[in-house]
Amino acid sequence: MNIPNLLSLFRIILVPAVVILLIQGEYFQALICFGVAGITDALDGALARLWHQQTVLGAYLDPIADKALLASCFITLSIFGVIPGWLTVLVISRDLIILSGILVMTLMEVDFAMKPAFVSKVTTTLQISTVLLALAVKSLNVSLPPDTFGVLYGLTALFTIVSGAVYIVRGVRAVNHVA
């Protein structure tokens, strides 16, 4: 176990804390916890590369931590009407489709690498921005220009769909290459 992997585990541990804070209506504290989780996300990858401590465990822990945090926040925030439910359905559906594809390829013994696509990094950034902005507006009473959320939701939805399609195409190619 190394420091980057410990940071990913810490991010996973923050998930229930963020959800509990959201349920209690403590949006500012949830924003702080979410921000800390975001910092650990940036740090774990940077430290793993800088210290040459990239591990197979880390390659799995990091996206699991990201998905757990984002999925939990999207679900909780949509239940409380802070983020639209349709966007949460897209975000969760994409992740479930990707996980299902990984499961199928594993069961078929298809050799594949867990390398994130660039569009996926943009998608994650937009999803994080959506949660951060929603928490900031809810906790800090920030005024935003009209349609700010509409544009952000639209971009997040578009990139979520496109990145999901990229992974589907990659998975189909990997399976067809073996068959």
C-alpha positions in Angstrom: 0.0 0.0 0.0 1.4 3.4 -1.0 0.3 7.0 -0.4 -1.6 7.4 -3.7 -3.6 4.3 -3.0 -4.3 5.5 0.6 -5.6 8.8 -0.9 -8.0 6.9 -3.1 -9.2 4.8 -0.1 -9.6 8.1 1.9 -11.8 9.4 -1.0 -13.9 6.3 -0.8 -14.3 6.8 3.0 -15.4 10.4 2.3 -18.4 9.2 0.3 -20.7 8.3 3.2 -19.6 11.5 5.0 -20.7 13.6 2.0 -24.0 11.8 1.6 -24.8 12.1 5.3 -24.0 15.9 5.2 -26.3 16.2 2.1 -29.1 14.3 3.8 -28.8 16.6 6.9 -28.9 19.7 4.6 -25.4 20.7 5.5 -24.5 21.8 2.0 -21.5 23.9 2.9 -19.9 21.1 4.9 -20.7 18.7 2.0 -19.0 21.2 -0.3 -15.9 21.2 1.8 -15.8 17.3 2.0 -16.4 17.1 -1.8 -13.6 19.7 -2.3 -11.2 17.6 -0.1 -12.1 14.5 -2.1 -11.3 16.4 -5.3 -7.9 17.4 -4.0 -7.1 13.8 -3.0 -8.2 12.8 -6.6 -5.7 15.2 -8.1 -3.0 14.3 -5.6 -3.2 10.5 -5.9 -2.6 10.6 -9.6 0.1 13.2 -9.5 2.0 11.5 -6.7 1.7 8.1 -8.3 3.3 9.5 -11.5 5.9 11.6 -9.7 7.0 8.9 -7.3 6.6 6.1 -9.9 4.1 4.4 -7.7 1.4 3.5 -10.2 0.0 0.2 -9.3 -2.7 -2.2 -10.6 -4.6 -1.6 -7.3 -4.5 2.1 -7.9 -5.7 1.7 -11.5 -8.9 0.2 -10.0 -9.2 2.2 -6.8 -9.1 5.6 -8.4 -12.0 5.2 -10.8 -14.0 3.3 -8.1 -13.5 6.2 -5.7 -14.5 8.7 -8.5 -17.6 6.7 -9.4 -18.7 6.1 -5.8 -18.4 9.8 -5.0 -20.0 11.2 -8.1 -22.8 8.6 -8.2 -23.6 9.1 -4.5 -23.7 12.9 -4.9 -25.7 12.8 -8.1 -28.3 10.4 -6.6 -28.6 12.3 -3.3 -28.7 15.8 -5.0 -31.3 14.6 -7.4 -33.5 13.1 -4.6 -33.5 16.6 -3.0 -34.2 18.3 -6.3 -30.9 20.1 -6.5 -29.8 18.3 -9.7 -32.3 17.1 -12.3 -33.1 13.4 -12.1 -32.7 12.9 -15.9 -29.1 13.9 -15.7 -28.5 11.5 -12.8 -30.1 8.7 -14.8 -27.6 9.4 -17.6 -24.6 9.6 -15.3 -25.5 6.3 -13.5 -26.6 4.5 -16.7 -23.2 5.3 -18.4 -21.3 3.9 -15.4 -23.5 0.8 -15.2 -23.0 0.2 -18.9 -19.2 0.5 -18.6 -19.2 -1.8 -15.6 -21.4 -4.3 -17.4 -19.0 -4.2 -20.4 -16.0 -4.8 -18.1 -17.8 -7.8 -16.5 -18.8 -9.3 -19.9 -15.2 -8.9 -21.2 -13.8 -10.4 -18.0 -16.2 -13.4 -18.2 -15.2 -13.8 -21.9 -11.6 -13.6 -20.9 -11.0 -10.7 -23.3 -7.7 -9.0 -22.6 -8.3 -5.3 -22.2 -6.6 -2.3 -20.6 -8.3 0.1 -18.2 -7.2 3.3 -19.9 -9.5 6.3 -19.7 -10.4 8.1 -22.9 -9.8 11.8 -23.2 -13.5 12.4 -23.6 -14.0 10.5 -20.3 -11.7 12.9 -18.5 -13.7 15.8 -19.8 -16.9 14.0 -18.7 -15.6 13.5 -15.2 -14.5 17.2 -15.0 -18.0 18.3 -16.1 -19.7 15.9 -13.7 -17.5 17.2 -10.8 -18.2 20.8 -11.9 -21.9 20.1 -11.9 -21.8 18.8 -8.3 -19.4 21.6 -7.2 -21.5 24.4 -8.7 -24.8 22.9 -7.3 -23.3 22.6 -3.8 -21.8 26.1 -4.1 -25.0 27.7 -5.2 -27.0 25.8 -2.5 -24.6 26.6 0.3 -23.3 30.0 -0.5 -26.4 31.6 -2.1 -24.4 32.5 -5.2 -26.2 34.2 -8.1 -25.4 32.9 -11.5 -26.3 34.2 -15.0 -29.5 32.8 -16.4 -29.1 29.4 -18.1 -25.7 28.6 -16.4 -27.1 25.4 -15.1 -28.9 24.6 -18.4 -25.6 24.9 -20.3 -23.7 22.9 -17.7 -26.3 20.2 -17.6 -26.4 20.0 -21.4 -22.6 19.7 -21.7 -22.5 17.2 -18.9 -25.2 15.1 -20.6 -23.6 15.4 -24.0 -20.1 14.3 -22.8 -21.6 11.6 -20.6 -23.4 10.1 -23.6 -20.4 10.5 -26.0 -17.9 9.0 -23.5 -20.3 6.1 -22.9 -20.5 5.5 -26.6 -16.7 5.6 -26.9 -16.4 2.8 -24.3 -19.1 0.8 -26.0 -17.2 1.0 -29.3 -13.9 0.1 -27.5 -15.6 -2.9 -25.8 -17.2 -4.1 -29.0 -13.9 -3.9 -30.9 -12.1 -5.8 -28.1 -14.7 -8.5 -28.1 -14.7 -8.8 -31.9 -10.9 -8.9 -32.0 -11.0 -12.0 -29.8 -14.0 -13.7 -31.5 
